Amino acid sequence: MACPRLFLIDTFGFIFRAYHARARSGAPPMRTSTGKPTEAVYIFNNMLRKLAKEHQPVYMAAVYESSEPTHRSTEFAGYKANRAETPPDLLEQIPHVRRLLEPCAFPFWNSLNSRRTT
């Protein structure tokens, strides 16, 4: 008997991949009629649908990084030193991705302390 599949989604990893995939393709930014950015939300949704269709996991959970300092950042001050600031139009889309997951009944877990944050 096969064990049920559990997929933990690296939510910020997927969001950044979605946002930068559109940028690398050279396609123009996706916007609503009022000018709100939507490409990361749209592509993130497509990534999840493809994952679910191809692998058919029984369980999926969206995992987020903690806003608290991690052992990596306290032990190694240069941990994120080479990372560029998150673009403002991407920051605008993160709450929309979270709302996208809510109707799917995705649990949200803080990866550091494993507390459910729904």
LINVENMO-V672639 format. One record per residue. N is the residue number from 1. D_LAST is the distance of its C-alpha to the last C-alpha in Angstrom with 1 decimal. Layout:
BEGIN
N D_LAST
N D_LAST
END
This chain:
BEGIN
1 31.8
2 29.2
3 25.9
4 22.8
5 21.5
6 18.2
7 17.5
8 15.3
9 15.1
10 16.1
11 14.3
12 16.5
13 19.4
14 19.0
15 18.6
16 21.7
17 23.6
18 23.0
19 24.1
20 27.1
21 28.2
22 29.1
23 30.8
24 32.8
25 33.9
26 35.6
27 34.1
28 33.7
29 30.3
30 28.4
31 27.9
32 27.2
33 30.3
34 29.2
35 29.0
36 25.2
37 24.6
38 23.0
39 24.3
40 21.3
41 19.0
42 21.8
43 22.7
44 19.2
45 18.8
46 22.3
47 21.6
48 18.8
49 21.0
50 23.9
51 22.1
52 21.1
53 24.6
54 26.5
55 24.8
56 23.1
57 20.5
58 19.4
59 15.9
60 14.0
61 11.0
62 10.4
63 11.3
64 11.7
65 14.5
66 14.2
67 15.7
68 17.8
69 21.2
70 21.6
71 24.7
72 25.9
73 26.0
74 27.6
75 30.1
76 31.0
77 31.1
78 31.8
79 28.8
80 27.6
81 31.0
82 31.9
83 28.8
84 29.2
85 27.0
86 24.2
87 25.8
88 24.7
89 24.4
90 21.9
91 19.8
92 19.8
93 18.3
94 15.2
95 13.0
96 14.5
97 13.6
98 9.9
99 10.7
100 12.9
101 10.4
102 8.4
103 11.6
104 12.0
105 9.2
106 8.5
107 6.2
108 5.7
109 8.0
110 10.1
111 13.5
112 15.5
113 14.2
114 12.1
115 9.4
116 6.0
117 3.8
118 0.0
END
